[in-house]
Amino acid sequence: MALPVRTSFRHVRRFIQKFTISRRSLSSAVRPDMKEPLLLGRVFSGIQPTGVPHLGNYLGALGNWVSLQNQYSSVLYSIVDLHSITQPQDPKLLRTNILDMVASLLACGIDPRRAVLFQQSQVSEHAELSWILGCLTSMPRLRHLPQWKVRIYNVLLQKRSRKIIKQIINNQMKSKQKNEGSVGLYTYPVLQAADILLYKSTHVPVGEDQVQHLELAQDLARIFNHRFGDLFPEPRALLSSTRKIKSLREPSAKMSKSDPQTMATVFLTDSPDDVALKIRRSVTDFTSEVTFDPENRPGVSNLVSIHAAMATISVEEAVSQATGLDTGAYKQLVTEAVVQRLTPIRLQVERLRSDPAHLEHVLAQGASRARELAAPVLEEVKQRVGFC
């Protein structure tokens, strides 16, 4: 559910609970297959069905998802296909992308026995609650959210270099283009809030660039509770400390599936040869020594971040391992770390892709479990509003 927005440190500090877990907050809830007691609370997060995730997704959101399912007593992960159709989609490709995303999540370590993994559109309560919450949301409130700016950015990204996007995006926002797009895109944040509140979620894993949308969910929880009586907890953010992985071709920007440069993004299903080629062609600089300096040496520093994350070592240790290597030789070391980590995931994705019936079964079971949680909440909402 990533949407790039700018926010101040004050907002981040105010709305984000640090990802580090205090042992004093542990609950007594223990699953039979878990040795450690679990944290009380309900975690919800979603991901759009864009097909196979890339390296940045894996080291960011998905890595956190795997950790959270082993830390909290109740966890839900949704493939948010209702969100995806705010942009034109080919129906056949969308279905393929949904199943590819399921296969990828399972291959990365998401366990349907520990986390409810489901397809958003299979749980109609999401859309129903979104309508009710939309009736509590003002137009000016939505206009302050960034979904329009994000859409313009993505459109421009397909046509132009990132280097000139920032120079024209503000002008685009002032032009008629800011009025383009579907009603669904405009109300996208309300559906996002409904996704969270429908399960009375207490925690939402987010990046620093997503806080503004979580604030809307918090606001709507307060508005509903004030008008109809306490029902929804105000969800808190869980911020990952994972360093963002940058584009291999333009390290000033995040790694993205929509990047028009094919060498810029490493996907979880890339072959070892493809990984080696992309890393070999990654942008660095004219200094041969490997150092970690994101501001002055973003390309080399991005490789260090990838190496450290994939080898599960610190940045300092990654730099230490590069002692005596020039950037060309260091790229080989990074490639080895990436290939070693991704190979079992790639093979598992391929195996799961070959059995779409199993993937459909996982989604069906997840939707059933999600509806069991969502239906009573929506029923209570309807009663509070006066529908029944």
C-alpha positions as CSV (number, residue, x, y, z in Angstrom):
1,M,0.0,0.0,0.0
2,A,2.9,2.2,-0.6
3,L,2.2,5.8,-1.7
4,P,5.2,8.2,-1.8
5,V,4.4,11.3,0.2
6,R,6.5,13.8,2.1
7,T,6.0,14.2,5.8
8,S,7.8,15.9,8.6
9,F,9.8,14.3,11.3
10,R,7.3,15.6,13.8
11,H,4.5,13.6,12.2
12,V,6.6,10.5,12.0
13,R,7.5,10.8,15.6
14,R,3.9,11.4,16.6
15,F,2.2,8.6,14.7
16,I,4.9,5.9,14.5
17,Q,5.6,3.3,17.1
18,K,9.1,2.1,16.8
19,F,9.5,-1.4,15.3
20,T,11.7,-2.5,18.2
21,I,9.7,-4.7,20.5
22,S,9.7,-4.3,24.3
23,R,9.6,-7.6,26.2
24,R,7.5,-6.0,28.8
25,S,4.6,-5.7,26.3
26,L,4.5,-9.4,25.5
27,S,1.1,-11.0,26.0
28,S,0.5,-14.5,27.3
29,A,-0.9,-15.7,24.0
30,V,1.2,-18.5,22.6
31,R,0.6,-20.6,19.5
32,P,1.4,-24.3,19.8
33,D,4.1,-24.0,17.2
34,M,5.8,-20.9,18.7
35,K,8.3,-20.9,21.6
36,E,8.0,-17.2,22.3
37,P,4.8,-15.5,23.6
38,L,3.1,-13.2,21.1
39,L,2.3,-9.6,21.2
40,L,-1.3,-8.7,21.7
41,G,-2.9,-6.7,18.9
42,R,-3.9,-7.1,15.3
43,V,-1.7,-6.3,12.4
44,F,-3.1,-5.5,8.9
45,S,-1.2,-4.7,5.7
46,G,-1.9,-4.9,2.0
47,I,0.0,-5.1,-1.2
48,Q,-1.2,-4.5,-4.8
49,P,-1.1,-7.4,-7.2
50,T,1.7,-6.2,-9.4
51,G,3.0,-9.7,-10.1
52,V,6.3,-10.9,-8.8
53,P,7.8,-8.5,-6.3
54,H,11.3,-7.0,-6.7
55,L,14.3,-6.9,-4.4
56,G,13.1,-3.6,-2.7
57,N,9.8,-5.2,-1.9
58,Y,11.4,-8.2,-0.4
59,L,13.9,-6.4,1.8
60,G,11.2,-3.8,2.8
61,A,7.6,-4.8,3.3
62,L,7.8,-8.5,2.8
63,G,10.7,-9.1,5.2
64,N,8.7,-7.2,7.8
65,W,5.6,-9.2,7.1
66,V,7.4,-12.5,7.8
67,S,8.7,-11.1,11.0
68,L,5.4,-9.7,12.2
69,Q,3.5,-13.0,11.6
70,N,5.8,-14.5,14.2
71,Q,5.4,-11.7,16.7
72,Y,1.7,-10.8,16.9
73,S,-1.3,-12.9,17.9
74,S,-3.4,-11.8,14.9
75,V,-2.1,-10.9,11.5
76,L,-3.9,-10.2,8.2
77,Y,-2.2,-9.7,4.8
78,S,-4.4,-8.7,1.8
79,I,-3.7,-8.6,-1.9
80,V,-5.6,-5.4,-2.5
81,D,-7.0,-5.9,-6.0
82,L,-9.8,-3.3,-5.5
83,H,-7.0,-0.7,-5.2
84,S,-5.3,-1.9,-8.3
85,I,-8.3,-1.1,-10.6
86,T,-8.0,2.6,-9.9
87,Q,-5.7,2.3,-12.9
88,P,-6.7,0.5,-16.1
89,Q,-6.0,-3.2,-15.9
90,D,-6.0,-6.1,-18.4
91,P,-8.3,-8.6,-16.7
92,K,-6.3,-11.7,-17.7
93,L,-3.0,-10.1,-16.6
94,L,-4.6,-8.9,-13.3
95,R,-5.6,-12.5,-12.5
96,T,-2.1,-13.7,-13.4
97,N,-0.6,-11.0,-11.2
98,I,-2.8,-11.9,-8.3
99,L,-1.7,-15.6,-8.4
100,D,2.0,-14.6,-8.9
101,M,1.8,-12.4,-5.9
102,V,0.3,-15.2,-3.8
103,A,3.1,-17.5,-5.0
104,S,5.7,-14.9,-4.2
105,L,4.4,-14.2,-0.7
106,L,4.3,-17.9,0.2
107,A,7.8,-18.4,-1.2
108,C,9.1,-15.5,0.9
109,G,7.9,-17.1,4.0
110,I,4.3,-16.0,4.6
111,D,2.6,-18.8,6.4
112,P,-1.3,-19.0,5.9
113,R,-1.5,-20.9,9.2
114,R,-0.1,-17.9,11.1
115,A,-1.3,-15.0,9.0
116,V,-4.7,-14.6,7.2
117,L,-3.7,-14.2,3.5
118,F,-6.6,-13.2,1.3
119,Q,-7.7,-11.3,-1.8
120,Q,-9.5,-8.1,-0.9
121,S,-12.3,-8.3,-3.5
122,Q,-13.4,-11.7,-2.1
123,V,-14.4,-9.9,1.1
124,S,-17.2,-7.6,0.2
125,E,-17.3,-5.9,3.6
126,H,-14.3,-3.8,2.5
127,A,-16.3,-2.0,-0.1
128,E,-19.4,-1.6,2.2
129,L,-17.4,-0.1,5.0
130,S,-15.5,2.1,2.5
131,W,-18.8,3.7,1.4
132,I,-19.9,4.4,5.0
133,L,-16.5,5.9,5.9
134,G,-16.6,7.9,2.7
135,C,-19.8,9.6,3.9
136,L,-17.8,10.7,7.0
137,T,-15.0,12.2,4.9
138,S,-14.9,15.7,3.5
139,M,-13.7,16.5,0.0
140,P,-11.0,19.0,1.3
141,R,-9.6,16.2,3.5
142,L,-9.1,14.0,0.5
143,R,-7.6,16.8,-1.6
144,H,-4.8,17.1,0.9
145,L,-3.8,13.5,0.3
146,P,-1.1,12.6,-2.3
147,Q,-2.8,10.0,-4.6
148,W,-3.2,12.5,-7.5
149,K,0.5,13.5,-7.3
150,V,1.5,9.9,-7.2
151,R,-0.5,9.1,-10.3
152,I,1.1,12.0,-12.2
153,Y,4.5,10.8,-11.1
154,N,3.9,7.3,-12.4
155,V,2.5,8.5,-15.7
156,L,5.5,10.8,-16.2
157,L,7.9,8.0,-15.2
158,Q,6.8,5.9,-18.2
159,K,7.7,8.7,-20.5
160,R,10.5,10.7,-19.1
161,S,13.7,10.5,-17.0
162,R,13.3,11.0,-13.3
163,K,15.8,13.9,-13.5
164,I,13.2,16.2,-15.1
165,I,10.1,14.9,-13.3
166,K,10.6,17.0,-10.2
167,Q,11.0,20.1,-12.4
168,I,7.6,19.7,-14.0
169,I,5.4,17.8,-11.5
170,N,4.3,20.9,-9.6
171,N,3.3,22.5,-12.8
172,Q,1.3,19.4,-13.8
173,M,-0.5,19.5,-10.4
174,K,-1.7,23.0,-11.2
175,S,-2.8,22.1,-14.7
176,K,-6.0,20.3,-15.8
177,Q,-4.2,17.0,-15.3
178,K,-4.8,17.2,-11.6
179,N,-8.5,16.6,-12.4
180,E,-7.9,13.5,-14.4
181,G,-8.3,10.0,-13.0
182,S,-11.2,8.0,-11.6
183,V,-13.4,8.6,-8.7
184,G,-11.9,5.4,-7.3
185,L,-8.5,7.0,-7.3
186,Y,-9.8,10.0,-5.5
187,T,-11.4,7.9,-2.8
188,Y,-8.6,5.4,-2.7
189,P,-7.4,6.5,0.8
190,V,-10.9,5.9,2.2
191,L,-10.9,2.3,1.0
192,Q,-7.4,2.1,2.5
193,A,-8.8,3.2,5.8
194,A,-11.7,0.7,5.6
195,D,-9.2,-2.1,5.0
196,I,-7.6,-1.3,8.3
197,L,-10.6,-0.5,10.4
198,L,-12.7,-3.4,9.2
199,Y,-10.7,-5.8,11.3
200,K,-10.2,-3.3,14.2
201,S,-6.5,-3.4,13.4
202,T,-4.2,-2.0,16.1
203,H,-1.0,-1.9,14.1
204,V,-0.1,-1.2,10.5
205,P,3.4,-1.6,9.1
206,V,4.3,1.4,7.0
207,G,7.2,3.3,5.6
208,E,7.9,6.9,6.6
209,D,6.3,8.0,3.3
210,Q,2.9,6.4,4.1
211,V,2.1,8.1,7.4
212,Q,-0.3,10.6,5.9
213,H,-2.7,7.9,4.7
214,L,-2.6,6.1,8.1
215,E,-3.5,9.4,9.7
216,L,-6.8,9.4,7.6
217,A,-7.6,6.0,9.1
218,Q,-6.9,7.3,12.6
219,D,-9.1,10.4,11.9
220,L,-12.0,8.3,10.6
221,A,-11.8,6.0,13.6
222,R,-12.1,9.1,15.9
223,I,-14.9,10.6,13.8
224,F,-16.9,7.4,13.8
225,N,-16.3,6.8,17.5
226,H,-17.4,10.4,18.3
227,R,-20.5,10.2,16.3
228,F,-21.7,6.7,16.9
229,G,-19.9,5.5,20.0
230,D,-16.5,3.8,20.6
231,L,-16.0,1.0,18.1
232,F,-12.7,1.3,16.3
233,P,-9.2,1.4,17.9
234,E,-6.9,4.1,16.4
235,P,-4.3,2.0,14.5
236,R,-0.7,2.7,15.2
237,A,2.2,2.6,12.7
238,L,5.0,0.1,12.9
239,L,8.0,1.6,11.1
240,S,10.6,-0.6,9.6
241,S,14.2,0.4,10.0
242,T,15.1,-1.3,6.8
243,R,17.0,0.9,4.4
244,K,15.2,1.6,1.1
245,I,16.7,-0.1,-1.9
246,K,17.4,2.2,-4.8
247,S,17.2,1.8,-8.5
248,L,20.4,0.2,-9.9
249,R,20.4,2.6,-12.8
250,E,19.4,5.8,-11.0
251,P,20.2,5.4,-7.3
252,S,18.5,8.7,-6.4
253,A,15.1,6.9,-6.8
254,K,13.6,3.8,-5.2
255,M,13.7,0.5,-7.0
256,S,10.4,0.2,-8.8
257,K,8.7,-2.4,-11.1
258,S,7.4,0.5,-13.2
259,D,10.9,1.7,-14.0
260,P,11.3,1.8,-17.8
261,Q,15.0,0.8,-17.5
262,T,15.0,-3.0,-17.5
263,M,18.4,-3.1,-15.8
264,A,17.2,-1.0,-12.9
265,T,15.2,-3.6,-11.0
266,V,16.0,-7.1,-9.7
267,F,13.0,-9.4,-9.4
268,L,12.7,-12.3,-7.1
269,T,12.4,-14.7,-10.1
270,D,15.4,-13.3,-12.0
271,S,17.9,-16.0,-13.0
272,P,21.4,-15.9,-11.6
273,D,22.7,-14.6,-15.0
274,D,20.1,-11.8,-15.0
275,V,21.0,-10.8,-11.4
276,A,24.7,-10.8,-12.3
277,L,24.0,-8.7,-15.5
278,K,21.9,-6.1,-13.6
279,I,24.3,-5.7,-10.8
280,R,27.3,-5.6,-13.1
281,R,25.7,-2.7,-15.0
282,S,24.6,-0.9,-11.9
283,V,25.6,2.8,-11.7
284,T,28.5,3.5,-9.4
285,D,31.2,6.3,-9.8
286,F,34.8,6.8,-10.7
287,T,36.2,6.0,-7.3
288,S,37.3,2.4,-7.0
289,E,37.3,2.0,-3.3
290,V,34.1,0.8,-1.7
291,T,32.7,3.1,1.0
292,F,29.2,3.8,2.4
293,D,28.3,7.4,1.8
294,P,24.6,7.6,0.5
295,E,24.7,11.4,0.0
296,N,27.9,11.6,-2.1
297,R,28.2,8.0,-3.4
298,P,24.6,6.8,-3.8
299,G,25.3,4.0,-6.3
300,V,28.0,2.3,-4.3
301,S,26.1,2.8,-1.1
302,N,23.1,1.2,-2.6
303,L,25.1,-1.9,-3.4
304,V,26.5,-1.9,0.1
305,S,22.9,-1.8,1.5
306,I,21.9,-4.7,-0.8
307,H,24.9,-6.7,0.2
308,A,24.4,-6.1,3.9
309,A,20.7,-6.9,3.8
310,M,21.0,-10.1,1.7
311,A,24.0,-11.4,3.7
312,T,22.3,-10.4,7.0
313,I,25.3,-8.4,8.1
314,S,25.8,-4.8,9.1
315,V,26.7,-2.1,6.6
316,E,30.0,-1.7,8.4
317,E,30.8,-5.4,8.0
318,A,29.8,-5.3,4.3
319,V,32.3,-2.4,3.8
320,S,34.9,-4.4,5.7
321,Q,34.4,-7.4,3.4
322,A,35.0,-5.1,0.5
323,T,38.5,-4.1,1.7
324,G,41.0,-4.4,-1.1
325,L,38.2,-4.8,-3.8
326,D,37.4,-2.2,-6.5
327,T,33.8,-1.6,-7.3
328,G,33.9,-4.1,-10.2
329,A,35.1,-6.9,-7.9
330,Y,32.7,-5.8,-5.2
331,K,29.8,-6.2,-7.6
332,Q,30.6,-9.9,-7.9
333,L,30.5,-10.2,-4.1
334,V,27.1,-8.5,-4.0
335,T,25.8,-10.8,-6.8
336,E,26.8,-13.9,-4.9
337,A,24.9,-12.7,-1.8
338,V,21.8,-11.9,-3.9
339,V,21.8,-15.1,-5.9
340,Q,22.4,-17.2,-2.8
341,R,19.4,-15.6,-1.0
342,L,17.0,-15.5,-4.0
343,T,17.6,-18.9,-5.6
344,P,15.4,-20.9,-3.1
345,I,12.7,-18.2,-3.4
346,R,12.8,-18.3,-7.2
347,L,12.6,-22.1,-7.3
348,Q,9.7,-22.0,-4.8
349,V,7.8,-19.4,-6.8
350,E,8.2,-21.5,-9.9
351,R,6.9,-24.6,-8.1
352,L,3.9,-22.7,-6.7
353,R,3.1,-21.2,-10.1
354,S,2.8,-24.6,-11.5
355,D,-0.1,-25.4,-9.2
356,P,-2.7,-22.5,-9.5
357,A,-5.4,-24.7,-7.9
358,H,-3.4,-24.6,-4.7
359,L,-3.0,-20.8,-4.9
360,E,-6.7,-20.4,-5.4
361,H,-7.3,-22.7,-2.4
362,V,-5.0,-20.5,-0.2
363,L,-7.0,-17.4,-1.2
364,A,-10.4,-19.1,-0.7
365,Q,-9.4,-20.2,2.8
366,G,-8.0,-16.8,3.6
367,A,-11.1,-15.0,2.4
368,S,-13.3,-17.3,4.6
369,R,-11.2,-16.5,7.7
370,A,-11.2,-12.8,6.8
371,R,-15.0,-12.7,6.4
372,E,-15.4,-14.4,9.8
373,L,-13.6,-11.4,11.3
374,A,-15.0,-8.7,9.1
375,A,-18.7,-9.6,9.1
376,P,-19.4,-9.0,12.9
377,V,-17.6,-5.6,12.7
378,L,-19.6,-4.5,9.7
379,E,-22.8,-5.7,11.3
380,E,-22.0,-3.6,14.3
381,V,-21.2,-0.6,12.1
382,K,-24.6,-0.9,10.4
383,Q,-26.4,-1.1,13.7
384,R,-24.6,2.0,15.0
385,V,-25.4,3.9,11.7
386,G,-29.0,2.9,11.8
387,F,-29.2,0.4,8.9
388,C,-30.6,-2.3,11.1
